[in-house]
Amino acid sequence: MKINLNTVESEFKLIESWNLTHKQKALVYYPKEIKELRIILKYLKKNKKTFFIKSGSCSYDGKSIGVKKSNIVISLRNLSKLIEINKKNNIVNVQAGAKIADILLELKKNNFSMFAIPGGEHITIGGAIAANVIGKDSSQNFGAFGDTIKSLNVMFHDGSIKNFEEN
């Protein structure tokens, strides 16, 4: 199977940590759909390339840069759709690059909210999950953002997707 990255948006750019203490040049890929993400991952695996994933670029210090050995970044900024608000089951289905602030605006229109909301308008769902952030409205049942997650679809390095349910 031949893998073609020519259709995926990419650029070489200087990336920086949120607090501007770490900088490095990187090749950044911006997949617009799951199919493009799968192409990138398969290419990187086939060519034994290391990479890291960014969504909102809000991590403090070097956590948003990755290992110095890797200058390849997959940005999830374009995978930011709110797919569904299921009012009956109180569930929101979103992509990892969706900003929490944007999701909250949509939820508010439907008289819903979220628990354990971190501060900052650029924090993404994927970043909040990865860091298991804490925030306002935390409670005994929802102490951290991860406590609000019912299920995750996770794409692996080979492009396969597995669903992980609560518990």
Chimera marker file (.cmm) of the C-alpha trace (Angstrom):
<marker_set name="trace">
<marker id="1" x="0.000" y="0.000" z="0.000" r="1" g="1" b="0" radius="0.5"/>
<marker id="2" x="1.470" y="3.324" z="-1.049" r="1" g="1" b="0" radius="0.5"/>
<marker id="3" x="0.961" y="6.163" z="1.423" r="1" g="1" b="0" radius="0.5"/>
<marker id="4" x="0.608" y="9.691" z="0.054" r="1" g="1" b="0" radius="0.5"/>
<marker id="5" x="0.895" y="12.688" z="2.353" r="1" g="1" b="0" radius="0.5"/>
<marker id="6" x="0.675" y="15.255" z="-0.466" r="1" g="1" b="0" radius="0.5"/>
<marker id="7" x="-3.015" y="15.868" z="0.187" r="1" g="1" b="0" radius="0.5"/>
<marker id="8" x="-2.558" y="16.598" z="3.913" r="1" g="1" b="0" radius="0.5"/>
<marker id="9" x="-1.981" y="20.218" z="4.906" r="1" g="1" b="0" radius="0.5"/>
<marker id="10" x="1.451" y="20.669" z="6.495" r="1" g="1" b="0" radius="0.5"/>
<marker id="11" x="4.095" y="23.316" z="7.153" r="1" g="1" b="0" radius="0.5"/>
<marker id="12" x="7.526" y="23.757" z="8.712" r="1" g="1" b="0" radius="0.5"/>
<marker id="13" x="7.241" y="26.213" z="11.562" r="1" g="1" b="0" radius="0.5"/>
<marker id="14" x="8.631" y="27.272" z="14.895" r="1" g="1" b="0" radius="0.5"/>
<marker id="15" x="6.550" y="25.816" z="17.708" r="1" g="1" b="0" radius="0.5"/>
<marker id="16" x="6.644" y="27.149" z="21.239" r="1" g="1" b="0" radius="0.5"/>
<marker id="17" x="5.405" y="26.118" z="24.646" r="1" g="1" b="0" radius="0.5"/>
<marker id="18" x="2.587" y="28.164" z="26.128" r="1" g="1" b="0" radius="0.5"/>
<marker id="19" x="4.947" y="30.007" z="28.488" r="1" g="1" b="0" radius="0.5"/>
<marker id="20" x="7.486" y="30.541" z="25.674" r="1" g="1" b="0" radius="0.5"/>
<marker id="21" x="10.347" y="28.761" z="27.492" r="1" g="1" b="0" radius="0.5"/>
<marker id="22" x="10.784" y="26.010" z="24.879" r="1" g="1" b="0" radius="0.5"/>
<marker id="23" x="11.003" y="26.416" z="21.096" r="1" g="1" b="0" radius="0.5"/>
<marker id="24" x="11.855" y="24.154" z="18.188" r="1" g="1" b="0" radius="0.5"/>
<marker id="25" x="11.326" y="23.918" z="14.448" r="1" g="1" b="0" radius="0.5"/>
<marker id="26" x="8.952" y="21.193" z="13.388" r="1" g="1" b="0" radius="0.5"/>
<marker id="27" x="7.044" y="19.749" z="10.478" r="1" g="1" b="0" radius="0.5"/>
<marker id="28" x="3.403" y="20.132" z="11.485" r="1" g="1" b="0" radius="0.5"/>
<marker id="29" x="0.618" y="18.096" z="9.880" r="1" g="1" b="0" radius="0.5"/>
<marker id="30" x="-2.984" y="19.350" z="10.070" r="1" g="1" b="0" radius="0.5"/>
<marker id="31" x="-5.347" y="16.475" z="9.232" r="1" g="1" b="0" radius="0.5"/>
<marker id="32" x="-8.879" y="17.623" z="8.399" r="1" g="1" b="0" radius="0.5"/>
<marker id="33" x="-10.529" y="14.246" z="8.810" r="1" g="1" b="0" radius="0.5"/>
<marker id="34" x="-9.912" y="10.872" z="10.420" r="1" g="1" b="0" radius="0.5"/>
<marker id="35" x="-8.838" y="9.395" z="7.078" r="1" g="1" b="0" radius="0.5"/>
<marker id="36" x="-5.981" y="11.908" z="6.823" r="1" g="1" b="0" radius="0.5"/>
<marker id="37" x="-4.907" y="11.231" z="10.410" r="1" g="1" b="0" radius="0.5"/>
<marker id="38" x="-4.772" y="7.514" z="9.592" r="1" g="1" b="0" radius="0.5"/>
<marker id="39" x="-2.576" y="8.216" z="6.515" r="1" g="1" b="0" radius="0.5"/>
<marker id="40" x="-0.151" y="10.276" z="8.608" r="1" g="1" b="0" radius="0.5"/>
<marker id="41" x="0.088" y="7.663" z="11.366" r="1" g="1" b="0" radius="0.5"/>
<marker id="42" x="0.655" y="4.815" z="8.912" r="1" g="1" b="0" radius="0.5"/>
<marker id="43" x="3.386" y="6.795" z="7.146" r="1" g="1" b="0" radius="0.5"/>
<marker id="44" x="5.143" y="7.642" z="10.421" r="1" g="1" b="0" radius="0.5"/>
<marker id="45" x="4.945" y="4.047" z="11.622" r="1" g="1" b="0" radius="0.5"/>
<marker id="46" x="6.200" y="2.649" z="8.314" r="1" g="1" b="0" radius="0.5"/>
<marker id="47" x="9.152" y="5.070" z="8.357" r="1" g="1" b="0" radius="0.5"/>
<marker id="48" x="9.820" y="4.624" z="12.106" r="1" g="1" b="0" radius="0.5"/>
<marker id="49" x="9.396" y="8.337" z="12.790" r="1" g="1" b="0" radius="0.5"/>
<marker id="50" x="8.729" y="9.721" z="16.250" r="1" g="1" b="0" radius="0.5"/>
<marker id="51" x="6.125" y="12.443" z="16.670" r="1" g="1" b="0" radius="0.5"/>
<marker id="52" x="3.909" y="14.129" z="19.169" r="1" g="1" b="0" radius="0.5"/>
<marker id="53" x="0.348" y="15.350" z="19.065" r="1" g="1" b="0" radius="0.5"/>
<marker id="54" x="-0.873" y="18.840" z="19.878" r="1" g="1" b="0" radius="0.5"/>
<marker id="55" x="-4.412" y="20.071" z="20.092" r="1" g="1" b="0" radius="0.5"/>
<marker id="56" x="-4.709" y="23.490" z="21.725" r="1" g="1" b="0" radius="0.5"/>
<marker id="57" x="-1.088" y="24.416" z="22.469" r="1" g="1" b="0" radius="0.5"/>
<marker id="58" x="-1.920" y="25.276" z="26.077" r="1" g="1" b="0" radius="0.5"/>
<marker id="59" x="0.437" y="22.946" z="27.918" r="1" g="1" b="0" radius="0.5"/>
<marker id="60" x="2.806" y="24.723" z="30.215" r="1" g="1" b="0" radius="0.5"/>
<marker id="61" x="6.562" y="24.488" z="29.726" r="1" g="1" b="0" radius="0.5"/>
<marker id="62" x="8.031" y="21.651" z="27.639" r="1" g="1" b="0" radius="0.5"/>
<marker id="63" x="4.981" y="19.394" z="27.790" r="1" g="1" b="0" radius="0.5"/>
<marker id="64" x="3.620" y="21.051" z="24.648" r="1" g="1" b="0" radius="0.5"/>
<marker id="65" x="6.833" y="20.568" z="22.686" r="1" g="1" b="0" radius="0.5"/>
<marker id="66" x="7.694" y="16.895" z="22.955" r="1" g="1" b="0" radius="0.5"/>
<marker id="67" x="11.030" y="15.181" z="22.852" r="1" g="1" b="0" radius="0.5"/>
<marker id="68" x="13.851" y="17.015" z="21.109" r="1" g="1" b="0" radius="0.5"/>
<marker id="69" x="14.526" y="13.940" z="18.980" r="1" g="1" b="0" radius="0.5"/>
<marker id="70" x="11.215" y="14.475" z="17.188" r="1" g="1" b="0" radius="0.5"/>
<marker id="71" x="10.483" y="17.407" z="14.952" r="1" g="1" b="0" radius="0.5"/>
<marker id="72" x="7.189" y="16.027" z="13.652" r="1" g="1" b="0" radius="0.5"/>
<marker id="73" x="3.894" y="17.248" z="15.094" r="1" g="1" b="0" radius="0.5"/>
<marker id="74" x="0.333" y="16.193" z="14.376" r="1" g="1" b="0" radius="0.5"/>
<marker id="75" x="-1.987" y="19.096" z="15.144" r="1" g="1" b="0" radius="0.5"/>
<marker id="76" x="-5.597" y="18.199" z="15.890" r="1" g="1" b="0" radius="0.5"/>
<marker id="77" x="-6.842" y="21.780" z="15.465" r="1" g="1" b="0" radius="0.5"/>
<marker id="78" x="-8.920" y="20.815" z="12.407" r="1" g="1" b="0" radius="0.5"/>
<marker id="79" x="-10.452" y="17.769" z="14.113" r="1" g="1" b="0" radius="0.5"/>
<marker id="80" x="-12.631" y="20.014" z="16.228" r="1" g="1" b="0" radius="0.5"/>
<marker id="81" x="-16.227" y="19.136" z="15.434" r="1" g="1" b="0" radius="0.5"/>
<marker id="82" x="-19.061" y="18.914" z="17.904" r="1" g="1" b="0" radius="0.5"/>
<marker id="83" x="-20.635" y="15.817" z="16.385" r="1" g="1" b="0" radius="0.5"/>
<marker id="84" x="-23.737" y="15.416" z="18.532" r="1" g="1" b="0" radius="0.5"/>
<marker id="85" x="-25.499" y="16.619" z="21.660" r="1" g="1" b="0" radius="0.5"/>
<marker id="86" x="-27.594" y="13.709" z="22.932" r="1" g="1" b="0" radius="0.5"/>
<marker id="87" x="-30.078" y="15.418" z="25.251" r="1" g="1" b="0" radius="0.5"/>
<marker id="88" x="-31.779" y="12.182" z="26.255" r="1" g="1" b="0" radius="0.5"/>
<marker id="89" x="-28.571" y="10.609" z="27.620" r="1" g="1" b="0" radius="0.5"/>
<marker id="90" x="-26.764" y="13.852" z="28.596" r="1" g="1" b="0" radius="0.5"/>
<marker id="91" x="-23.844" y="12.987" z="26.323" r="1" g="1" b="0" radius="0.5"/>
<marker id="92" x="-21.800" y="15.172" z="23.972" r="1" g="1" b="0" radius="0.5"/>
<marker id="93" x="-19.811" y="13.569" z="21.155" r="1" g="1" b="0" radius="0.5"/>
<marker id="94" x="-16.842" y="15.724" z="20.092" r="1" g="1" b="0" radius="0.5"/>
<marker id="95" x="-13.482" y="15.458" z="18.384" r="1" g="1" b="0" radius="0.5"/>
<marker id="96" x="-10.252" y="15.907" z="20.344" r="1" g="1" b="0" radius="0.5"/>
<marker id="97" x="-9.349" y="19.280" z="18.806" r="1" g="1" b="0" radius="0.5"/>
<marker id="98" x="-12.602" y="20.945" z="19.867" r="1" g="1" b="0" radius="0.5"/>
<marker id="99" x="-12.063" y="23.864" z="22.237" r="1" g="1" b="0" radius="0.5"/>
<marker id="100" x="-13.883" y="23.538" z="25.536" r="1" g="1" b="0" radius="0.5"/>
<marker id="101" x="-15.014" y="27.178" z="25.298" r="1" g="1" b="0" radius="0.5"/>
<marker id="102" x="-16.734" y="26.466" z="21.955" r="1" g="1" b="0" radius="0.5"/>
<marker id="103" x="-18.372" y="23.308" z="23.296" r="1" g="1" b="0" radius="0.5"/>
<marker id="104" x="-19.631" y="25.205" z="26.354" r="1" g="1" b="0" radius="0.5"/>
<marker id="105" x="-21.252" y="27.856" z="24.137" r="1" g="1" b="0" radius="0.5"/>
<marker id="106" x="-23.152" y="25.162" z="22.235" r="1" g="1" b="0" radius="0.5"/>
<marker id="107" x="-24.127" y="23.374" z="25.442" r="1" g="1" b="0" radius="0.5"/>
<marker id="108" x="-25.379" y="26.629" z="26.943" r="1" g="1" b="0" radius="0.5"/>
<marker id="109" x="-27.724" y="27.108" z="23.953" r="1" g="1" b="0" radius="0.5"/>
<marker id="110" x="-29.248" y="23.737" z="24.915" r="1" g="1" b="0" radius="0.5"/>
<marker id="111" x="-29.358" y="24.493" z="28.685" r="1" g="1" b="0" radius="0.5"/>
<marker id="112" x="-26.487" y="22.103" z="29.454" r="1" g="1" b="0" radius="0.5"/>
<marker id="113" x="-23.057" y="22.517" z="31.024" r="1" g="1" b="0" radius="0.5"/>
<marker id="114" x="-20.024" y="20.419" z="31.969" r="1" g="1" b="0" radius="0.5"/>
<marker id="115" x="-18.198" y="19.602" z="35.198" r="1" g="1" b="0" radius="0.5"/>
<marker id="116" x="-14.499" y="20.052" z="36.017" r="1" g="1" b="0" radius="0.5"/>
<marker id="117" x="-14.055" y="22.794" z="33.420" r="1" g="1" b="0" radius="0.5"/>
<marker id="118" x="-10.467" y="24.064" z="33.190" r="1" g="1" b="0" radius="0.5"/>
<marker id="119" x="-9.790" y="27.781" z="32.749" r="1" g="1" b="0" radius="0.5"/>
<marker id="120" x="-8.560" y="29.140" z="29.453" r="1" g="1" b="0" radius="0.5"/>
<marker id="121" x="-10.398" y="29.645" z="26.205" r="1" g="1" b="0" radius="0.5"/>
<marker id="122" x="-7.960" y="27.646" z="24.049" r="1" g="1" b="0" radius="0.5"/>
<marker id="123" x="-7.975" y="24.388" z="26.031" r="1" g="1" b="0" radius="0.5"/>
<marker id="124" x="-9.180" y="21.501" z="23.904" r="1" g="1" b="0" radius="0.5"/>
<marker id="125" x="-11.093" y="18.368" z="24.781" r="1" g="1" b="0" radius="0.5"/>
<marker id="126" x="-8.072" y="16.214" z="23.840" r="1" g="1" b="0" radius="0.5"/>
<marker id="127" x="-5.722" y="18.330" z="25.939" r="1" g="1" b="0" radius="0.5"/>
<marker id="128" x="-8.072" y="18.248" z="28.932" r="1" g="1" b="0" radius="0.5"/>
<marker id="129" x="-8.299" y="14.462" z="28.662" r="1" g="1" b="0" radius="0.5"/>
<marker id="130" x="-4.540" y="13.998" z="28.189" r="1" g="1" b="0" radius="0.5"/>
<marker id="131" x="-3.741" y="16.157" z="31.218" r="1" g="1" b="0" radius="0.5"/>
<marker id="132" x="-6.819" y="15.016" z="33.204" r="1" g="1" b="0" radius="0.5"/>
<marker id="133" x="-7.243" y="18.639" z="34.196" r="1" g="1" b="0" radius="0.5"/>
<marker id="134" x="-9.236" y="19.883" z="37.139" r="1" g="1" b="0" radius="0.5"/>
<marker id="135" x="-11.330" y="22.984" z="37.080" r="1" g="1" b="0" radius="0.5"/>
<marker id="136" x="-14.319" y="24.856" z="38.344" r="1" g="1" b="0" radius="0.5"/>
<marker id="137" x="-17.450" y="22.917" z="39.206" r="1" g="1" b="0" radius="0.5"/>
<marker id="138" x="-15.371" y="19.974" z="40.399" r="1" g="1" b="0" radius="0.5"/>
<marker id="139" x="-17.263" y="17.818" z="42.856" r="1" g="1" b="0" radius="0.5"/>
<marker id="140" x="-16.952" y="14.508" z="44.654" r="1" g="1" b="0" radius="0.5"/>
<marker id="141" x="-18.299" y="12.734" z="41.537" r="1" g="1" b="0" radius="0.5"/>
<marker id="142" x="-16.416" y="14.846" z="39.001" r="1" g="1" b="0" radius="0.5"/>
<marker id="143" x="-13.083" y="15.806" z="40.552" r="1" g="1" b="0" radius="0.5"/>
<marker id="144" x="-11.152" y="15.875" z="37.268" r="1" g="1" b="0" radius="0.5"/>
<marker id="145" x="-12.099" y="16.198" z="33.625" r="1" g="1" b="0" radius="0.5"/>
<marker id="146" x="-11.537" y="12.478" z="33.036" r="1" g="1" b="0" radius="0.5"/>
<marker id="147" x="-14.376" y="11.716" z="35.469" r="1" g="1" b="0" radius="0.5"/>
<marker id="148" x="-16.817" y="13.230" z="32.958" r="1" g="1" b="0" radius="0.5"/>
<marker id="149" x="-15.788" y="10.943" z="30.076" r="1" g="1" b="0" radius="0.5"/>
<marker id="150" x="-18.189" y="8.117" z="29.186" r="1" g="1" b="0" radius="0.5"/>
<marker id="151" x="-16.161" y="6.652" z="26.318" r="1" g="1" b="0" radius="0.5"/>
<marker id="152" x="-13.209" y="7.382" z="24.038" r="1" g="1" b="0" radius="0.5"/>
<marker id="153" x="-12.415" y="6.311" z="20.511" r="1" g="1" b="0" radius="0.5"/>
<marker id="154" x="-8.627" y="6.042" z="20.386" r="1" g="1" b="0" radius="0.5"/>
<marker id="155" x="-6.647" y="5.777" z="17.156" r="1" g="1" b="0" radius="0.5"/>
<marker id="156" x="-3.449" y="3.788" z="17.430" r="1" g="1" b="0" radius="0.5"/>
<marker id="157" x="-0.190" y="4.192" z="15.527" r="1" g="1" b="0" radius="0.5"/>
<marker id="158" x="-1.315" y="1.599" z="12.954" r="1" g="1" b="0" radius="0.5"/>
<marker id="159" x="-4.522" y="3.562" z="12.206" r="1" g="1" b="0" radius="0.5"/>
<marker id="160" x="-6.824" y="1.155" z="14.013" r="1" g="1" b="0" radius="0.5"/>
<marker id="161" x="-9.478" y="2.610" z="16.323" r="1" g="1" b="0" radius="0.5"/>
<marker id="162" x="-10.602" y="1.106" z="19.617" r="1" g="1" b="0" radius="0.5"/>
<marker id="163" x="-13.447" y="2.289" z="21.816" r="1" g="1" b="0" radius="0.5"/>
<marker id="164" x="-12.836" y="2.480" z="25.549" r="1" g="1" b="0" radius="0.5"/>
<marker id="165" x="-15.916" y="2.658" z="27.749" r="1" g="1" b="0" radius="0.5"/>
<marker id="166" x="-16.246" y="4.176" z="31.180" r="1" g="1" b="0" radius="0.5"/>
<marker id="167" x="-14.662" y="1.960" z="33.889" r="1" g="1" b="0" radius="0.5"/>
<link id1="1" id2="2" r="1" g="1" b="0" radius="0.2"/>
<link id1="2" id2="3" r="1" g="1" b="0" radius="0.2"/>
<link id1="3" id2="4" r="1" g="1" b="0" radius="0.2"/>
<link id1="4" id2="5" r="1" g="1" b="0" radius="0.2"/>
<link id1="5" id2="6" r="1" g="1" b="0" radius="0.2"/>
<link id1="6" id2="7" r="1" g="1" b="0" radius="0.2"/>
<link id1="7" id2="8" r="1" g="1" b="0" radius="0.2"/>
<link id1="8" id2="9" r="1" g="1" b="0" radius="0.2"/>
<link id1="9" id2="10" r="1" g="1" b="0" radius="0.2"/>
<link id1="10" id2="11" r="1" g="1" b="0" radius="0.2"/>
<link id1="11" id2="12" r="1" g="1" b="0" radius="0.2"/>
<link id1="12" id2="13" r="1" g="1" b="0" radius="0.2"/>
<link id1="13" id2="14" r="1" g="1" b="0" radius="0.2"/>
<link id1="14" id2="15" r="1" g="1" b="0" radius="0.2"/>
<link id1="15" id2="16" r="1" g="1" b="0" radius="0.2"/>
<link id1="16" id2="17" r="1" g="1" b="0" radius="0.2"/>
<link id1="17" id2="18" r="1" g="1" b="0" radius="0.2"/>
<link id1="18" id2="19" r="1" g="1" b="0" radius="0.2"/>
<link id1="19" id2="20" r="1" g="1" b="0" radius="0.2"/>
<link id1="20" id2="21" r="1" g="1" b="0" radius="0.2"/>
<link id1="21" id2="22" r="1" g="1" b="0" radius="0.2"/>
<link id1="22" id2="23" r="1" g="1" b="0" radius="0.2"/>
<link id1="23" id2="24" r="1" g="1" b="0" radius="0.2"/>
<link id1="24" id2="25" r="1" g="1" b="0" radius="0.2"/>
<link id1="25" id2="26" r="1" g="1" b="0" radius="0.2"/>
<link id1="26" id2="27" r="1" g="1" b="0" radius="0.2"/>
<link id1="27" id2="28" r="1" g="1" b="0" radius="0.2"/>
<link id1="28" id2="29" r="1" g="1" b="0" radius="0.2"/>
<link id1="29" id2="30" r="1" g="1" b="0" radius="0.2"/>
<link id1="30" id2="31" r="1" g="1" b="0" radius="0.2"/>
<link id1="31" id2="32" r="1" g="1" b="0" radius="0.2"/>
<link id1="32" id2="33" r="1" g="1" b="0" radius="0.2"/>
<link id1="33" id2="34" r="1" g="1" b="0" radius="0.2"/>
<link id1="34" id2="35" r="1" g="1" b="0" radius="0.2"/>
<link id1="35" id2="36" r="1" g="1" b="0" radius="0.2"/>
<link id1="36" id2="37" r="1" g="1" b="0" radius="0.2"/>
<link id1="37" id2="38" r="1" g="1" b="0" radius="0.2"/>
<link id1="38" id2="39" r="1" g="1" b="0" radius="0.2"/>
<link id1="39" id2="40" r="1" g="1" b="0" radius="0.2"/>
<link id1="40" id2="41" r="1" g="1" b="0" radius="0.2"/>
<link id1="41" id2="42" r="1" g="1" b="0" radius="0.2"/>
<link id1="42" id2="43" r="1" g="1" b="0" radius="0.2"/>
<link id1="43" id2="44" r="1" g="1" b="0" radius="0.2"/>
<link id1="44" id2="45" r="1" g="1" b="0" radius="0.2"/>
<link id1="45" id2="46" r="1" g="1" b="0" radius="0.2"/>
<link id1="46" id2="47" r="1" g="1" b="0" radius="0.2"/>
<link id1="47" id2="48" r="1" g="1" b="0" radius="0.2"/>
<link id1="48" id2="49" r="1" g="1" b="0" radius="0.2"/>
<link id1="49" id2="50" r="1" g="1" b="0" radius="0.2"/>
<link id1="50" id2="51" r="1" g="1" b="0" radius="0.2"/>
<link id1="51" id2="52" r="1" g="1" b="0" radius="0.2"/>
<link id1="52" id2="53" r="1" g="1" b="0" radius="0.2"/>
<link id1="53" id2="54" r="1" g="1" b="0" radius="0.2"/>
<link id1="54" id2="55" r="1" g="1" b="0" radius="0.2"/>
<link id1="55" id2="56" r="1" g="1" b="0" radius="0.2"/>
<link id1="56" id2="57" r="1" g="1" b="0" radius="0.2"/>
<link id1="57" id2="58" r="1" g="1" b="0" radius="0.2"/>
<link id1="58" id2="59" r="1" g="1" b="0" radius="0.2"/>
<link id1="59" id2="60" r="1" g="1" b="0" radius="0.2"/>
<link id1="60" id2="61" r="1" g="1" b="0" radius="0.2"/>
<link id1="61" id2="62" r="1" g="1" b="0" radius="0.2"/>
<link id1="62" id2="63" r="1" g="1" b="0" radius="0.2"/>
<link id1="63" id2="64" r="1" g="1" b="0" radius="0.2"/>
<link id1="64" id2="65" r="1" g="1" b="0" radius="0.2"/>
<link id1="65" id2="66" r="1" g="1" b="0" radius="0.2"/>
<link id1="66" id2="67" r="1" g="1" b="0" radius="0.2"/>
<link id1="67" id2="68" r="1" g="1" b="0" radius="0.2"/>
<link id1="68" id2="69" r="1" g="1" b="0" radius="0.2"/>
<link id1="69" id2="70" r="1" g="1" b="0" radius="0.2"/>
<link id1="70" id2="71" r="1" g="1" b="0" radius="0.2"/>
<link id1="71" id2="72" r="1" g="1" b="0" radius="0.2"/>
<link id1="72" id2="73" r="1" g="1" b="0" radius="0.2"/>
<link id1="73" id2="74" r="1" g="1" b="0" radius="0.2"/>
<link id1="74" id2="75" r="1" g="1" b="0" radius="0.2"/>
<link id1="75" id2="76" r="1" g="1" b="0" radius="0.2"/>
<link id1="76" id2="77" r="1" g="1" b="0" radius="0.2"/>
<link id1="77" id2="78" r="1" g="1" b="0" radius="0.2"/>
<link id1="78" id2="79" r="1" g="1" b="0" radius="0.2"/>
<link id1="79" id2="80" r="1" g="1" b="0" radius="0.2"/>
<link id1="80" id2="81" r="1" g="1" b="0" radius="0.2"/>
<link id1="81" id2="82" r="1" g="1" b="0" radius="0.2"/>
<link id1="82" id2="83" r="1" g="1" b="0" radius="0.2"/>
<link id1="83" id2="84" r="1" g="1" b="0" radius="0.2"/>
<link id1="84" id2="85" r="1" g="1" b="0" radius="0.2"/>
<link id1="85" id2="86" r="1" g="1" b="0" radius="0.2"/>
<link id1="86" id2="87" r="1" g="1" b="0" radius="0.2"/>
<link id1="87" id2="88" r="1" g="1" b="0" radius="0.2"/>
<link id1="88" id2="89" r="1" g="1" b="0" radius="0.2"/>
<link id1="89" id2="90" r="1" g="1" b="0" radius="0.2"/>
<link id1="90" id2="91" r="1" g="1" b="0" radius="0.2"/>
<link id1="91" id2="92" r="1" g="1" b="0" radius="0.2"/>
<link id1="92" id2="93" r="1" g="1" b="0" radius="0.2"/>
<link id1="93" id2="94" r="1" g="1" b="0" radius="0.2"/>
<link id1="94" id2="95" r="1" g="1" b="0" radius="0.2"/>
<link id1="95" id2="96" r="1" g="1" b="0" radius="0.2"/>
<link id1="96" id2="97" r="1" g="1" b="0" radius="0.2"/>
<link id1="97" id2="98" r="1" g="1" b="0" radius="0.2"/>
<link id1="98" id2="99" r="1" g="1" b="0" radius="0.2"/>
<link id1="99" id2="100" r="1" g="1" b="0" radius="0.2"/>
<link id1="100" id2="101" r="1" g="1" b="0" radius="0.2"/>
<link id1="101" id2="102" r="1" g="1" b="0" radius="0.2"/>
<link id1="102" id2="103" r="1" g="1" b="0" radius="0.2"/>
<link id1="103" id2="104" r="1" g="1" b="0" radius="0.2"/>
<link id1="104" id2="105" r="1" g="1" b="0" radius="0.2"/>
<link id1="105" id2="106" r="1" g="1" b="0" radius="0.2"/>
<link id1="106" id2="107" r="1" g="1" b="0" radius="0.2"/>
<link id1="107" id2="108" r="1" g="1" b="0" radius="0.2"/>
<link id1="108" id2="109" r="1" g="1" b="0" radius="0.2"/>
<link id1="109" id2="110" r="1" g="1" b="0" radius="0.2"/>
<link id1="110" id2="111" r="1" g="1" b="0" radius="0.2"/>
<link id1="111" id2="112" r="1" g="1" b="0" radius="0.2"/>
<link id1="112" id2="113" r="1" g="1" b="0" radius="0.2"/>
<link id1="113" id2="114" r="1" g="1" b="0" radius="0.2"/>
<link id1="114" id2="115" r="1" g="1" b="0" radius="0.2"/>
<link id1="115" id2="116" r="1" g="1" b="0" radius="0.2"/>
<link id1="116" id2="117" r="1" g="1" b="0" radius="0.2"/>
<link id1="117" id2="118" r="1" g="1" b="0" radius="0.2"/>
<link id1="118" id2="119" r="1" g="1" b="0" radius="0.2"/>
<link id1="119" id2="120" r="1" g="1" b="0" radius="0.2"/>
<link id1="120" id2="121" r="1" g="1" b="0" radius="0.2"/>
<link id1="121" id2="122" r="1" g="1" b="0" radius="0.2"/>
<link id1="122" id2="123" r="1" g="1" b="0" radius="0.2"/>
<link id1="123" id2="124" r="1" g="1" b="0" radius="0.2"/>
<link id1="124" id2="125" r="1" g="1" b="0" radius="0.2"/>
<link id1="125" id2="126" r="1" g="1" b="0" radius="0.2"/>
<link id1="126" id2="127" r="1" g="1" b="0" radius="0.2"/>
<link id1="127" id2="128" r="1" g="1" b="0" radius="0.2"/>
<link id1="128" id2="129" r="1" g="1" b="0" radius="0.2"/>
<link id1="129" id2="130" r="1" g="1" b="0" radius="0.2"/>
<link id1="130" id2="131" r="1" g="1" b="0" radius="0.2"/>
<link id1="131" id2="132" r="1" g="1" b="0" radius="0.2"/>
<link id1="132" id2="133" r="1" g="1" b="0" radius="0.2"/>
<link id1="133" id2="134" r="1" g="1" b="0" radius="0.2"/>
<link id1="134" id2="135" r="1" g="1" b="0" radius="0.2"/>
<link id1="135" id2="136" r="1" g="1" b="0" radius="0.2"/>
<link id1="136" id2="137" r="1" g="1" b="0" radius="0.2"/>
<link id1="137" id2="138" r="1" g="1" b="0" radius="0.2"/>
<link id1="138" id2="139" r="1" g="1" b="0" radius="0.2"/>
<link id1="139" id2="140" r="1" g="1" b="0" radius="0.2"/>
<link id1="140" id2="141" r="1" g="1" b="0" radius="0.2"/>
<link id1="141" id2="142" r="1" g="1" b="0" radius="0.2"/>
<link id1="142" id2="143" r="1" g="1" b="0" radius="0.2"/>
<link id1="143" id2="144" r="1" g="1" b="0" radius="0.2"/>
<link id1="144" id2="145" r="1" g="1" b="0" radius="0.2"/>
<link id1="145" id2="146" r="1" g="1" b="0" radius="0.2"/>
<link id1="146" id2="147" r="1" g="1" b="0" radius="0.2"/>
<link id1="147" id2="148" r="1" g="1" b="0" radius="0.2"/>
<link id1="148" id2="149" r="1" g="1" b="0" radius="0.2"/>
<link id1="149" id2="150" r="1" g="1" b="0" radius="0.2"/>
<link id1="150" id2="151" r="1" g="1" b="0" radius="0.2"/>
<link id1="151" id2="152" r="1" g="1" b="0" radius="0.2"/>
<link id1="152" id2="153" r="1" g="1" b="0" radius="0.2"/>
<link id1="153" id2="154" r="1" g="1" b="0" radius="0.2"/>
<link id1="154" id2="155" r="1" g="1" b="0" radius="0.2"/>
<link id1="155" id2="156" r="1" g="1" b="0" radius="0.2"/>
<link id1="156" id2="157" r="1" g="1" b="0" radius="0.2"/>
<link id1="157" id2="158" r="1" g="1" b="0" radius="0.2"/>
<link id1="158" id2="159" r="1" g="1" b="0" radius="0.2"/>
<link id1="159" id2="160" r="1" g="1" b="0" radius="0.2"/>
<link id1="160" id2="161" r="1" g="1" b="0" radius="0.2"/>
<link id1="161" id2="162" r="1" g="1" b="0" radius="0.2"/>
<link id1="162" id2="163" r="1" g="1" b="0" radius="0.2"/>
<link id1="163" id2="164" r="1" g="1" b="0" radius="0.2"/>
<link id1="164" id2="165" r="1" g="1" b="0" radius="0.2"/>
<link id1="165" id2="166" r="1" g="1" b="0" radius="0.2"/>
<link id1="166" id2="167" r="1" g="1" b="0" radius="0.2"/>
</marker_set>
